[in-house]
Amino acid sequence: MKTFVFFTGILLAVMFSNSAVAQEGDLGSDPDKCMIMLSTYNEFVNQQNYKDAMPAWRWCFKNCPAATRNIYIHGTTIVEYFIEQQTEDAAREAYIDTLMMVFDNRIKHYNQEALVLGRKGISMLKYRNEQVKEANEVLRRSFELGRESSEYFVLQYLMQTTAILYSNELTTQEDVVNTYSDLSDVINTQIDNEASESKRARLEETAKNIEEIFVNTGAADCATVIRLFGPKFEANPEDISLALKILALLDRGQTDDCKLSDLYMKCAIAAYNAEKTSTSAHSIAQSYFKRGDATNAEKFYEEAISLEENSLKKADMYYELALLYYSNFKNYVKARQAARNALVNNPNYGKAYILIGRLYAAGGSCGETVVEKKSLNCLIVDQFIKAKNVDPSVSPEANELIYRYSAAFPTGDELFWENYKAGQTITIGCWIGETTTLRAKSE
């Protein structure tokens, strides 16, 4: 089985820093000695002297286990110290067994099963990382009990252990997809309900990690999602949360098959009818676009844009609308305006500049003379230069296009015979109506 790789962004030490308040309980058959021993080990713990804390802590663990929850909170720290100190496997394994016992006894005396099982599962992965299947079962039980109260690292490690099991053919595609779907619902709810900006940022990072793990499994192809969730939706088409879940899964598809599916369209329409949001309208627009229904696609893109408040998302929608006008309507004026609207909402949208350049190239020649016609290529190259200047990620594509269209600049002789000079400004006519600087083709 593949070894378990921990995310460096999650510090296991944080998990055990829970500052729970000690709750006095059953002091056992010798309450006076219990109080003395509790005080003794606690003093050593405060000094981070875990070696000397061990005897008194062990006595309390055995003789007054329900005296205070701190026996288990401190116990994990003490026992982990001894685990790290061992050089022989047998002794180390014995202390790991003790650590597992600490978790089990905490559940026995203080319940909190969801929380404790989550931390037990993480410790299993930390100290016995070959037991991925066993740890996954513990983490899953923790999640099933805790749901929205689950700690963020439990959610992430449940997804990662599920992915590892799938890569070793120890679980199914259905399990991977359902696990991701459930975890995604919970982490998004936690993000929505979190008031602290720092905690929300941590949850958002966890959500990103969970999605990355899921995508890398390769388990969520369109056919699998449709096969697993299609019958569920048909059985309950008014379940809007299910419809949104299916849309989220299909939106991650790498091919057009996802948005071309009947299930995608049905879920998109169900979500839109339940609540007219930008997201639901956008889903319908994309589905119509993929199906070649340009008129309905345009209608729902306009609806989605009007409802969207996030400028970056609105820029994406305008860009897709520009593609629709370009590819389906051959309306270059509207396509350019939509691309410009994308840039208004996101000035660093390099793809929008590239699209405008392609529109100019596709829109036919403008002008009467050779230089007037070829000067359009200067304007086209302007767009590709702008694209890579604002968005380095499009540089490879932009550079290739710059090379191609620079080869079509007017020659020096052509400029000379028509009484033009390189560096001179020229206006491109017809539907374009823009100016550019004349450049000569490199000889």
N, C-alpha and C positions, 0 to 999 in steps of 0.2 A: 504493500500500500504506500502511496505517496506520503512523504513526511509533511507535517503541518507547519506552515509558515505563518508567523504572527505578524499582524499589522503593527508597524513601529509606532503609529500614532496613538495606540491605546496602551497606557501604562497599567500593568496589572496591579502595581502597588496602590493605585488610586482606588481600586475595587475594595480594598480592605481597610480603607481609611474612614469607614462609616463611624461617625461620632455618636453612636447610639447611647442614650442615657441608661445607666445601670438601673435595673429594676429588681428590687429586693423580692425574693421569693422564698422557697423552701430551703432552709439552711441545713437540712439533713438531720441525722441523729446526734450530731455534736455541734450545735450552732455556735458555741463559743470558739471552738477550734476553727470552724469554717470562717468566722469573721477574721480570726488572726491570719489564717492562710490567705484569705482574699487580700487582706491589707499587705501581707508580705510580698506576694507575687506582683501585686499592682505597683508597689514601690519600685521593684526591680524593672518592671516594664517601663515605668516613667523615666528610668535611667537608661533605657534601651539595653539593659543587662539581661538578655533573654536566657543566657546559660544558667544564671542563678535564680531566675524566675521559674524555671521548669519544675523543680521539686514541689513547690507550694502550689503552682498551677495544676500539676498532675493530681495532687491530693484533692483539690477542689473539684476537678473534673470527674473524679471517681466517687467522692463522698458527699458532695453537695452540688450536684449538676444543675439544679434548678434555682440556685441562689441568685444568680444574676446573668443576664445575657452577655455581659462582658467576658465571662469565662470563655465564650466561643469567639467573640470579636478579637480579644487578645490572643486567644488560643491559636488562631490561624497564623498570626505574626510569630508567635513563639515557635510553633512547630516548623514553619517555613524556614526559620533561622537554622534549626537543627538539620533540616533537609539539605540546605546549602552547605553545611559544614561537613557532611559525610563524604568520605573517600571510597568507602566500600559499598558495592551495590546492595548487598543484603540489608545493611543498616539503613541505607537511604530508602529502600523500599518499605522498610518497617515504619519509618517516620511518615512516608507518604500514606500508608494505611492509616496511621494515626490521624493525619490531616483529614482524610475522608470520613473518619469516625467523628471528628469535630463537627463537620457539616451535618452529618446524620443526626447527631445528638442535639444539635441546635434546633433542627426541625422537630425532633421528638419533644423537646421541652419548651420551645418557644414558637413553634409553627413557622411562619414566614417561608413556606415551602418554595414558592416561586422565586423569591430573592435568593435564598440559600442554594437552591439547586443550580441557579445560574452561575453563582460563584464557584460551586463545586465543579461544574462542567468546565469552567475556565481553568481551574487548578488541574483537572485531569489532562487538559491539553498542554498545560505548562510542564507538568512533571511526567506524564505518560503519553507523549504525543503520538504513540503508535495506536492508542486506543481511541481513534477518531470515531468509530461507530458507537462505542459506549458513551463517549462524551456528547455526541450528537443526540443520543436518546435522552440524556440528562438535560441538555440545553432545550430540546424540544418540549420536554415536560415542563420545564421552567416557563417557557414561552406560553404554552397552552394554559397554564395556571395564571400567569401574570398579564398576558396580552398588553394593553396600553400602559401598564405599570412596569413593563420589562425594562431592565437597564440596557442602555444603548449598545454596550459591548456584547451582551447576550444575543441581541438581534444580529449583529455583524458576524459573530462566530457561528451562530446557527446556520447562516447562509453559507459561510465558507466551508464548514464541515459537511454540509449537504452537497456542496460542489465537489469536494474531495471524494465523497462516497460515490457520486455519479461518475467521476472520472475513473474510478476503480470498478465500475459496473456493480456497485453494491446498493444502488437505489435507482429509481426510474425517472424518466423525463417528467412524468406527472408529479412526482414528489418535488422535483426541483422547481417546476413552474408554480405549484400550489404554495410551496414554502416562500418563494419570492413574493408572490401575490399577497400572502398574509402579512409578511414582514413589511412590505411596502405600505400596506394600509396602516399598520400600526405606527411606523416611523413618521409617516406624513401627518397622522393625527397628533403625535407628540410634538412635531414641529409647529403645527397650527396652534397648539395649546400652550406652548412655552413662551413665557413673558421675558425671560432673560435672554439678551442678545447673544451672550457668550455661549450659553447652553444651547440656544437654537442653532448657532453656527456649528457646534459640535454634532448636533443631531443631523444637520444638513450634510456634513462631511460623512457621517455614518451612512446616510441614505445614498450618497454618491458611491461609497465603497460597496454597499450591498448591490447596487445596480451594476457596478463594474464586474463584481464576482459573477452575478447572474448572467450577464451578457457573455462573459468569457466561457461559460459552460457549454454554450452552443445548443442548449436544450430547448430554447424557446423559439423554434422555427414556426412559421405560420401554420403549417399543417397540424402540428402538435397542439397549438393553442386552439385552433378551430375544432379539432377532434375532442379535446378535453372540455372546452367551455361552450361549444355550440349547443349540445343537448341541454346543458344547464340553463342557458339563456332561453331556449325554446320552451322549456318547462316553466320558466318564470320571466316572461319578457317585461314585466313591470318592475323588476328588481334593478333600479337605476345604479346602485352601487356595483352590482355585477357587470352591468353594461360599461360603466366607466373603467372597471378593472380590465375587461376584455379589450377595450380601446387602448388602454395604456400598454398592454402586452403586444397588441398588433402594431402599434405605432413604432415599436422597436424592431420591427421586421426589416430585413436587409433587401427585400425585393418588393416589387409592386403588388405581388400576390396578396399581401396582407390587406392593403387598402382596396383592392379589387374584390375582395371576398364579400359575399352577401352578409355574412355575420358582422363584418365591420360596418357596413351601411346600416344594418338594422340597429346595431348598438348606438351608432352615432345619432340616428334619428330619434331613438328612444331617449337618449340623454338630452337632446335638444328640445324635444317636446316637454320633458319634465322641467327643464330650466334652460331658458335661452341665454347661454353663456358664450363667451368668445371661444372657449375651448371646444364646446360641442358644435358650434357653427363651423369652426375651422376643420374639425374632423369630417363633417359632411362635405365641405368644399374640397378637401383633398380627395375624398372618395369619388366625387363627381369628376374631378380633374383626371384622375387615373382611369375612369371609365370613358372618358372622351365626351362627357356632357358639359361642354364649355359654358353654356348659358346658365345652367344651375350652379356650376362651380363659381362663376363670376358673382352671382347673387349671394352665395353664402360666404365668399371671401369678403365682400363688402360688409355683410352683416357681422362677421367675426372681427373685422378691423374696427368697426364702429363701437363694438362692445369691449375691445381690448384697451387696457390702461397701461400695460407695460410696454415701453417704447421699443425694447429689443425684440419682444415677441411680435409687436406690430410691424417692425421692419421685416421680419421673416415672412409675415403674411403678405406684405406689399411685394416682396421679391417673388413669391410664388404666384401672385396675381400677375406680375410682369411677365413671368414665364408663360402663363396662360394666354395673355394677349399676344405674345410673340409666337408661340407654337401652335395655338389653336385658331386664333382670330387673324393672325398676320397683321395685327394692328400695331404698327411700330410706334406711333405717336402715344397711344395709351400705354404701351409697354414701357416706353421711356419715362412717362410721367409716374407710373407705379414704381419703377426703379428709383427715380429721384425721391419719391416719397419714402422709400426704404432708407435712403441716405439721410433724409431729414430726421428720421427716428434713430438712425445709427450711422453717424458720419464715417465710421470705420468699416463699413460693409463693402469690402473689396469685391465680392461677387456681383454687387449691383453695378459697379463701374465696368466690370468685364462684360456684363450683359448689355450695357449701353453701347459698348464698343462693338459687340456682335450685332446689335440692332442696326448700327450705322453701316456695318459691312453688308448686312442682308437687305438694307432698304433701297438698294439700287444706286446708280451713279447720279450725282447732281453736278450740274455745270455743263458748259458747251465745249470748252477747249480741253486739251490734254491735261494741262496743269490744273485747271479747275476740277476736273474729274479725279485726278490722282491726289489732289490735296486732301481729299476725304480721308485718305489713309493716314495723313498726319493727325487728323482729329481722332481717328480710331485709336492710334497709338497713344494719344494723350490720355484716353480713358484707361488703357492698360497700365500706364505709368502711375496714374492716380490710384488704381487698384492696389498695386504692390506697395505704394507709399503709405497707404492707410492700413493695409492688412498684409503683413509679410507672409502669412500662411498661403496666400494665392500667388506668391512670387513665381514658382515654377511654371504655372499656367500662363501668367502674365508675360513672363520673359519669352516663352515660346511664341506667343501671339505677337509680341513686339517685333521679334525677329522676322516673323512671316510678313507682317504688314509694312515693316520698314523697307522690305525689298520692293514694295510697290510705290515708294515715294517717286515723285518726278525726278528725272535726271537733271544734272546741271545744264546740259544742252537744252533740254525742254524749258527749263526756267529762263535761260538766256533768250531763246527765240520768242518767248511770249512776254519778254520784258519784265520778268519777276526776279527777285533775289531771295536766297535763303535767309531766313530770319524775318522776312516780311510777313505781316498779318494778312490773312485772307478769310473772307466769309464764305461759308458753305451754304448754298441756297436750298431750294425746295423745302421739304418738310423739316429739315434739320435746323437750319437757321442759327448756326454757331460759328464762331471764329476760331482759327488755329494759326500756328506759326509754321510757315513753309520750311520744309527741310528737303535737302537733296539726297537722293539715293547714293549710298556709298558705292564708289566705283571699284 
